[in-house]
């Protein structure tokens, strides 16, 4: 199965029987990132965490039963 990275538009081959290929076929919204882009984002995120400039914008749950 051929997949395309959403950041660098690099086309890669993924094994048809792999779990990633199944997820990509099943959920069309799920996107693929190549290993180099994923490593680059992970590295930059860790740098921001170390500097203290990383902020998560997650909605706080208002109902305690949810």
N, C-alpha and C positions, 0 to 999 in steps of 0.2 A: 504494500500500500504506500503510495506516495503522499507525503504531507509537506506543508509549506509553513515555515516559521512566520509568525505574525509580525515580528520586528524587523528581521533582515531579509525576508523573502527568499531564504535559502530552501531549496527542495531537497528533502531527505527521504530515504526508503525505510519504512517501518515494517517489521514482520507482520504478516496478515493474522497470525494466531496470537499475537501478543495482547496483553491486557490493555495497553495504551490504544492499540488499533480498535479494539472492541469499544472502548469508551468514546473514541472519536466518531465511530460509526453510529453508536447509539444516541449520543447527545450531540446534536449539531452545533450547539452553542459553545461547547468546549473547544478551546483553541490550543494550538501546538506551539511550543517554543523550543528551539534547538538548544543543545547542551551549552554552546558558547554563550548564547544570550541569557540562559538561565543562570549560568555561573557568574556572568557579569552583573546581573541584577542582584544575586545573592551577596556578592562581594560589596557592592555599593550599599545595600541595605545594612550589612554588618558594620560598615564604616559609619553610617548615619546613627546606628544604635550606639556605637562607641562614643560618638561625639555628643549624643544626647539631643540631636536634632530630628529624631524620628518620632512621629506622632500618628497614632492609629485613630482614624475617624470611624468609629463604630457606634451605631445607635444603641443607647442604653435602654434596657428593657424596663418598661414602666409597670407592667403587671407581674407580680411575683409568682403567679401561677403559670406563666408561659415559659 
